[in-house]
Amino acid sequence: MPNFHIQMSPYTANVYQLMGNDENALSFALGHLMLVDATFMLDVLKEMGIISRIPGKSYKEYTNNYTICLQEQAGIGPSGRRDVVLEAGSPNGLRVVIEAKIGKGSPDSCQLLRYSVGCNCGKHPEEKPEKIRQMWGERQSKYIVSLTRDALSSDTISHVSERLAGSGIELRTIQWSGILEVALRRLRQRQIDPRQTIYLQEFVDFFKEYYEMKSYQVEVMVKKDNLLNAEKIYMNGYMYVGDSRDIQLPLYFAPYFTKECVGKIPGIREPGISFISKVIKVLPSTVGRFKRNPESVTHSEIQGHELWPHWRKGLDAIAKRAEDESWRDTHRIQLYFLSKPAKLHHNVKGPMQIPPGYKTTVLDLLTKDDLRK
């Protein structure tokens, strides 16, 4: 491993910032960290579902002979580049092509197919089958990976998976938050080379610069959820209802489950934060208008979304709660349309009282056991 020394001072730049801050910089940093830390590389592959988690297994067939290529261009012409390519083991071993996006964008079917089996959409010169076969070779394990901030759409997953059928190439998806969690877990391990610790910490710090979403008020809004809200509105309906005092533009929503949810909601073993969802849309309404016709507060973008069947249940559950609890017709509410709840790896405690506007960060949820500390 190359020697690396960093002198900490107010003027010391993060080593990964030396690569700039454009679209490619974060994927460059990921590729470099996978190259200099083989254990991190293995952990990323496990998180992607490419290799199995087997306690005690050394995975030397991967770590003894692997290469990382950034911006690979071979076989796809001047207008296309594979962001990160990992090859491990013998020529019959593993090849992983990672298409990475930061921000709101996600790779479309064209990009993922172009870097795997070829795309015939007509928007670019069609790839030659022999060139594609040459790039993948005779490898037994072949994967195309979508790495994004937000979850890849189910339509894209279905279309790409159908085209890959029979090719031997498999699609995997992962979000940048998962990569960050892998790096943080690696930092917490006891047996780790000091030089790798430096690179890991630099990567986490560099990542945080990109992960700060300027177009949102806060990263994570935290609200207490009782049994009624937790079960029918959040877990089944992928929604939350707040009022004008709540944050209007959070990036994520994390419910703080109360004691009455323990044992009654799958996965809830103690009070606290154990799930998180991406906030897809926030719509305002008055209670009166909402109770008369819950669908009237939505629009075609919401009703045409793949999660609409869940959100429709959430709207009905909120409307029933408003009726049962006699909410005032003039009261203004905020309707939060959320992604499918994703379980955190551990439960996070917080203050006994969660006031309106209470917020945290994704990093704190991944690294802390108690937000009060």
N, C-alpha and C positions, 0 to 999 in steps of 0.2 A: 504494500500500500504506500502511496506517496506521502512524504512527510508534510505536515501542515502545521503552521504556528499562527496563532492569532493573538495580537496584543490588544487587550481590552482598554479602550479609551473613548472619550466622547466623540472622537473623529474616526473610529473604526467602522468601516462599512461591512455589512453582512456579505459573506463571500458569494452568495447566490445573487445578490443585487448587482454584482459585477457583470452579470449577463444581461442586464437591462430589465425593463418591466413591460415588455410587449407580450403578445399572445403566446409566444413560445417559451418564455422564460420559466414558467412554473413547470412545464413538462421537461425542460432541460434539467431543472433542479431535481425532479423526481428520478430521471434516468441516471443522473450522476450519483445520487444517494443509493440507488439500487446497485450501482457498480461498485462503490467503495464499501458497502455494508451488505454482505451476502445474507446475513440473517434477516435484515430488513427486506431484502428482495424476496426471500422465502415467505415472510409474513404477508407481503403484498399479494403474492400468488395464492396464498391460503385465503386471504380476504376476498379475492376475486373468485374463489371456488375452482381454481385451476389445479391445485394439488391438495391432497387430503391432509387434515390435521391428525398426525399420528404421533402420540407422545413417545419420546425417546428416539425417533427416527432422525438420522443425520442428514439425509437428502444430499449425500455427496455426489450423486449422479448429476445434480444441478449445480452445486456450489463449486465443484472442482473445475468445471469447464463451462463458463457462460460468457456471453458478450451482450453488450447494450449498444444499439445503434440509434442515433437521434436524426430525425429528418431523412429517413431512408427514402431514396427516390427511384431505385432500380426497378425497372419493369412497368412503371406507371406513367412515364412521360414527364415533361417539364412542368406541368401544372398540378402535379400531385406529389405529396410527401407523407410518409407514415411517421407520425410524431415520435413514438418510442417503439423499438423492436427489441425483444429479448429472445435470444436463442441459447439453449442450455443442453448439456449432454452431448451425445454423439450426433452425427448427421441424421440419425433416425430418432432423435430425442424430441425436444420441445421448441416450438416457435410461437411467440405471443406478439401480436401487433396491437398497440394501444393507440386509439384515436382520442386525443384529449381536447376538451374545451373548457374555457373558464368563462365566468359570467353566465348570462341567461341562455346562450346558444347551446345546441346539442347537435351532434352529427346526424345527418339524415341517412336514409337507406342507401342513397347513392354513394356517399363516402365510405360507409362500412362495407358495402358490396365491392366497391372498386378496389379496396385493399384486401379483399378476401377471394371471392370467386369471379369478380368482374361485374361491371354494370353496363347495361345496354340502354340507358335512358336517352341517349342521343345528344346529351349536352357536352360531350367530350369524346375524343377518339376512343373507340371500343378497345379494351385490352385484349391482347392476343392470348388465347388459352395456354399455349406452350410457355409463354412468359410467366403466367400466373403459376403454372405447375412447377416451373423452375424455381420460383421464389420460395414456395412451400416445401419443395423437395419431397423426400420420402418420409418425412417426420411422422411419428405415430401420434403426437399430441399437438394440435393446431388450434389456436384461439384468436379471435378478433374481439377486442375489448373496447367498450365505450366508457370513457371516463369523463364525467360531467359534474357540474354543480348540482343540477336538478336531476331527478330520475328520468331516464329515457322513456319516451312514450310507448305505450303498449302496442300501438299501431306499427311503429318502427321495429320494435322487437319481433312482432309476429311476421312482418314482411321479410325482414332479414333472415330470421330463423327458417322460414319456408324456402328461401333461395339457397340457404346453406345446406339444406337437407341432402344427404348423400355425398357431400363433398369431403367429409371428415373434419371440417372446420366448425368449431362451436363458438357461439356468441356468449360473451359475458358482459355484465354491466356493473359499474361501481361509481360511487360519487366521491368527490374530493374530500368530503367530511370523513369517509371511511379511510382514506389514505392518511389524513391527519391523525385519526385515532390509532392507526398502526404505528405511526412515528412516535406518538406519545406513549404507547405501551412499550415500545422498544426502549425509550428513554428511561422508563421505570425499572427495567431489568437490571439485576445486580452485576452480572458478568458481561461487561461491555467495554470495548477498547476506548480509552480516553479520546483518541482521535475521531472515532466514530461518534462519540457523544457530541463533539464539537459540530460535526456535520449535521447530525440529527437536530440539535438545537437551532443551528442556523436555518435549516429547512423549515422547522416549525415557525420561527420568527418571520421568515420570508413568506411563508404561506399566510400568516395572519395579515400581512400587508395586503394580500390579494383578497382575502376572505372578508374583509371589512366592506360591507355593501353600502356604498354611499347613498343609494337611492332609497334606503329604508331608514326609519327612525331608530330602530334597535334590531339586534340580531334575534333575540329570543324573548318573547312575552310569556310570562309565567302567571297562571291563574289557578285558583283552587277549583277543583271539580268534585262535586258530591256524587253519590251513586247514580242519581237520575241523569245528570249531565254526562257522567263518565260512560255509562253503558249505552244509552239510546242515542245521545247526541254526538259524543266524540268517537267511541269505539265502533259503533255501527253506522253512524251518520257522517263521520269525518267532518264535523263542524264544531264551532263554539259560538255562543252568543254573548256579547258584551254590551256596554252602553257607551255614551259619549265621553266618559272619563277614561276609557281604555285606549291603549295605543292603536292608532289607525293603520300604521304601516310597519308591522313587524315582519322579519324574514321567516321566523319560525314561531311555532306555538308549542309550549310545553305545559301540560296540565299537571297540577300538584294534587294527587289523589288523596282524599281524606280517609280517616280511619274506617268509615263505613264501607269503603270500596274493597278493603282487604279481604281476600278469600272469596269475594263475590264477582270480581272481574278477573278473567284469566290473565296471569302474569303479574298481578298486584299482590305482593306479599307483605308490604309494609307501607305506611303513608310516605308520600314524597313524589319525586319526579322520576318516572321510569320509562316514559314514552315521549316522543317528539314528532311533530309534523311540520311540513313546509306549508306556509301560508300562500295559497294560490290566488285568492281574491278576497277583498273585504268590501262589503256593500252596506250602506246605511239604509235605514227604513224607520218608519214610525210603527208602533205596535198595532195601531188600528188598521193600517193598510196591510200589514203583514198577516194579521189574523184573518182578514177577509179573504185573502188569496195569497198564500205563501209564494207561489210561483211568480206572482206579479212583480216581485222585487228583484227577480233575476233577469237575465237577457240571453240571447242566443249563444254567446260564448260560454256561459255557465251550463245551459241546458244541452249544448253539444259536446261538452267535455266527457271524457271517458269515465269520470267519477260521478257523473250526474245521478245514476241509480242510488248511490250512497247518499249524496247530498239531498236528494228528494226525501229520503227517510229522515235525514237530519232536520230538514225544514219542517216536516210534519211533527217531529218530536218537539221542536222548539215552539211551534204553534200550539200544541197541546199543553205544554208547560205554561205558556202565556195565558191560555184560557183558564187552566186549573188554578193558577196563582193570581188571576184577575189583574194582570198588568194594565196600567193606564194606557188608553188608546193614543194619547199624545206623547207618551214616553218614546225617546229616540233610542234605537238599538243599533249595534254593529254586528253584522253576520260574517263570520270568518269561515271561508271555504278552504278546507285543509286537504293535504295528501293523506294517504293511508298511514296510520300510526306506526312509527318505527320504534322498536324497543331498544333502550339504552343497555349497555353492558352491566350497569350497576344502578342502584337506586340513589338518588340525590336528595338530601334533606334541605329544608329551608326554614324561614321564619314562621312562627306560629300564625301570624297574620300576614296575608299577602295583599298589600294595598293596591289600588288601581295604579297602573303604570309601572308595576314591578317588572324588572328586566334582568337578563343575564346574557352570557355569551355561549356559543357552542363550545368554545375552549373550556370554559368553567364547568359545563355539564360533563365534558369528557374527562376532566382532570380532578374535580373536587367531589368529595363525598357529602359536603355540607356547604351550602352557599353562604352561611353565616360566618364562615371562617375566612 
